[in-house]
Amino acid sequence: MMRKGVIYCFLGLFLIWAPVNIWAQNVETADKEDFSRYLEDQFYIGLGYNLLLNRPNNTVQRNLSYNLQTGFIKDIPLNLKRTVGLGIGLGYAVNSYYSTIVAAKEGDAILYEVMDQADFKRSKLETHAVEFPVELRWRTSTPEEYKFWRIYAGMKFGYVFSGRSKLVMDSGSTSFSNTDVQQFQYGLILNFGYNTWNIHAYYGLNPLLEESVQLQSGESVDMRALRIGLIFYIL
């Protein structure tokens, strides 16, 4: 059902994008000021910290759970002065999540347990994803002014093509491909700031792992990501 919901979201976004894109192309033909050829297409790169929400009882985050992202945003202006637009992008992201939840593979099954911090050095879940941000964008830029305020808000959809769990202990390390990671992930995004420095925030609307995942104690593992960091735009 969740995957169907994601597909419906993409179809809905396309139905919004198509008429808006046609309208924007018509706007570009308007012979008004110098705004007619002015676009805000941008490359972006960002880094941030991943905070795990809805952690199981006694679970502690450890080390630096980081996010790295990069991509390109196609800007579709929604008014003649280009101060309001719709951004549709394509990007790549790597995320790491360090915690006291240890995953171990036994045969075809993956077992999860919350361990004491003194029992191991690091336990990490790492994901690599193709991302599709969709933003409603407001900014104070002009064709001559590249230092401006911006507020970009919307949603980000992601397809996780690689998920891996790793455990590092004094005696050595083990790692394996974790098939319990949700392949389709989506959440709300907000980017705002001035000129180069911009704050990025992401709130995951679905869990990082499949809904059926449980600890050996029977407690559900319903963790979601709250990401806070910086994002930089390059025109």
N, C-alpha and C positions, 0 to 999 in steps of 0.2 A: 504493500500500500504506500509506503514511504517513497519508494522509487517512482511509482506512478505519480505521486504528488510532485516530485521534482520535475518529471517530464512535463506535467501540466503547467508548472511554473515557467519552464522554458518556452512552451507554446504561447502562454499568455504574454511573456515579455516580447516574443517575436511579433505578436499581433499589435503590441503597443509600438514597437520599434518601426515596423514597416510604414504606417501612415505618417509617423513623426519624421522619418527619414525623407519621405517624399515631400513633406511640407518644408523641411529644412533646405532641400535642393531648390525648391521654388523661391525660398527666401534669399538664397545666394544670388539669384538672378536680379534681385531688386537693385536698382541704381540709386542707393542711398548711402551717403558718407563713404568712409573707407572700411566699414564693417562688413561689407558684402563678401569679402574673401578671407575674413579673419576667423581662424579656428583655434581651438584649445587642445588639439591632439597632443598627448603627452606620454613619454616613457616614465615609469616610476620604479623606485627601489625602496624597500623598507626593511626595518628590523624592529623586533619587539620582544616582549616577555609574555609567555603563555601561563595564565593562571588557571588551574583546574578547579572548576566548580562542581558541586554535587559529589564530592569525593566520599568514598565509603568511610565508615567510622574508623578513627585512629590512623587514617592515611595522612602522610606528611609529604609536602613537596620538598625536593632537594635539588642542589646544584642550580644551574641556570637553564630553565626551560625556555628556549629561544625560538624565534620565528625569523626567517629570511624570505623575502618575497620580491619579485620583479615582474614587469610586464609592460603592456601598452594599452592605452585608453583611446578609443575613437570617440571624438566629441561631436555631438549633434546639437547645434544651437537651437534654442527654442524662442529667442526673440532677436530683433534686428541688431541690437547692440552686443549680443553674445554674452551678456552677463548671466544668463540662465541657459543651461544645457542639459542634455542627457548623455551620460558617458557609458559606453559599452566596451569592456576590455577583455584581454586574454593574458594570462600570466602563469607564473610557476612559483610554488612555495614549498619550503621545507620547514617542518615543525618538529621540535623535540619536547618531550614531556618526561621530566625526572620525578619520581615519587617512590614511596616505600611499597608500592604494589609490584610484586614480582610475578612475572609470567614464565611458565615452564611448559615445554611441549613433551607430552607423553603419548607416543603413537600418533594418532590423528587428532587427539584432544589437546586443548590448551587449558592449563590450570592456573588460577590466579589466587594469590595469597598476600595479605598485608604482613610484612615482616618488620622486625625491630631494626632501627637504623644501624645498630652496631653489627648486624649479621652480614652485611655486604657493603661494597663501596658505592656502586651505582646501579640503578635499574632505570632503563630508558625505553620509551616508546617513541619511534621516529617515523614520520610520514612524509611522503613526497606527493604533491598534487598539482594538477592543472586547474587553474582557477578562472572564473568568469565573473568579474565584478560588473554590477549595473548600478549607476549612480545618477541621482538628480543633483545637478551642480549649480552653485551660485558663486560668483566671483566679481571682483571690482576691476578686472583687467580691461585694457584697451589695446588697440593695435600698436601703440607706442609704449605702453607701460607694462613691464614684466614683473614688477614688484607689487603684489596685490594681496588682498584678503580673499580667502576661499572657505566655503563650507560645502563638502560633498557628502551626501548621505544616500544609503541604498542597501543593496543586498549583495552578497558574494556567494556564488555556487562553486563547489569544488569536486573534482573527481580524483580520489586518491588511487594512484597507480602502484604505490609501494608503501607497505607498512611493515615495520620491523621492531621486534623486542630484543633488548640486549641486557644481560646481567653481568656485572663485573664484581668478582670476589677476590679475596687474597690468593686463592688457589688457581685463578684463571678467569676466563670469560666465556660466555656462551651467547649465541644469538640465532634468531630464526625469523623467517617471514611470517608475520602475524596476519592470518586471514580473518580474524575477528574485527579488524578495523573497518568502520563504515566506509564504503567506497564513495558514496554520494554524501557530501556534507554541505551545509548552507547556514548562513547567519546574517545578522545585521552589521553594517559597517558605517563608520562616521570618520571622515577626515576633515580637519580644519586647521587653519594656521595662516601665517603671513610669509610670503616670499618662499625661501628655501625650507624653513623649518615648519613642519606640520605634524600634528598629533594624529595618530591612527588608532582606532578602536574597532574591535570585532567581537561580537557575541554570538557564539554558536547556538543554533536553534535545535540541533539534534545531537545525540551523544557521539563521542569519538569511537566507541565500540558498538557492536551489534547489541540490540536490546536484550538478547537472550544471555549475554555474558554475566556470570555471577562469580563471586568468590567461593572458595571451598566451604565457607561457612553458610552459604546460601544467600548472602547479601548481594543485591544487584549492583553492578558497576555502571552507573549512569552519568559518568563524568562528561562535562561540556567545557569548551574553551572560552575564556575571556582573555582577549589579547590587547595589550596596550603597548604602543611604541611610537616610532617616528617613521614618516614616509616623505620621500623627496621626489619632486617632479622635475622632469627635464623636457622642455619644449622642443 
